[in-house]
């Protein structure tokens, strides 16, 4: 999980740090990706689920990226290896 800050017009994207996702964030992300099955789609190898919290502190879905150039691989030493293994894993 990567924490990102606001990006204003003309600024480049910057991630802050790796963090542990809260249980309610993981649950919302899982439900969001599970909804792909209703369209007959397999779970993606990679997806980015962007969340923010509302005034009451509840996680809200902002967007889901299924094709994303910002993989944030530099934020986790093992991320590139995990992604490569997932991509090369035999399909059903």
N, C-alpha and C positions, 0 to 999 in steps of 0.2 A: 504494500500500500504506500502510495506517495502522497504527501500533503503538498498542495499547490496553493499559491496565493492568487490574488486578483491580478489580471493583466489588462492594462489600459491601452487605448489606441496608440500604436506606434512602438509599444514595448514588446520585447521578445518573451517567449514562454520561459518560465523558470519554476522548477520544482524546488520545494524547500528541503524535504528530508523523507526518509523512509520511516513509516510509523506502523503500529499495529492497528488494524481495523477493529472498530468496536463490534460487538456481537450484532447489534441492530443494523449496522452497515453491511456486514457480511450477509445477514439474512435478506436484506433488501436486494443486494447484488445477486444473490442466488435465485431469488424469486424472479428477478428481472430476466436473468439468462434462461431460467426454466421456461419462461413464457415463449421463447423461440420455438419450443416444441409444438405450440399451438399452430405454428405456420409450417410444420413438418420439417423443421430444421434441426440438425444435430448441434449439440453444444459446440461452440467455437473453440479452437485451440487457444486463441488469445482474444480477449475482449477487455476494453477499459470501460468501467462503469463509474461515471462521475456523479458524485453526491455532494450535497450541501445540507446544512441543518437549518430548519425553520426557527422562528422565534421561540417555539416551545421546546426546541432541542431535538426534534424528530428528523431523521434523515429523509431527504427528498431526492428523487432522481432528477438529475440535470440532463444527462445524455448518456448514450451508450455508443462507444466507438468499436466497430468490428474490423475496421481497416484504419490503422492509426500509425502515422510515422513516428510518434513519440513513444517509444517503448520503455524509456527510463532504465535501460539496461545498466547504465553506469551507476545507478543507485544501489545495486545489490550485486555483490561479488559473484554469486552463483546464477544470476538471472539469465545470462546468455546461454549457459549450459542447459538450464531447465527448459528454455524455449527451444533450443536445438533438439533436445530429446523428445519434446512434445511434437515437434514438426516431423521428426523422423520416425515416430512411433507408428507401427503398422496399423492400418485401419481395419475395421471389421469386414 
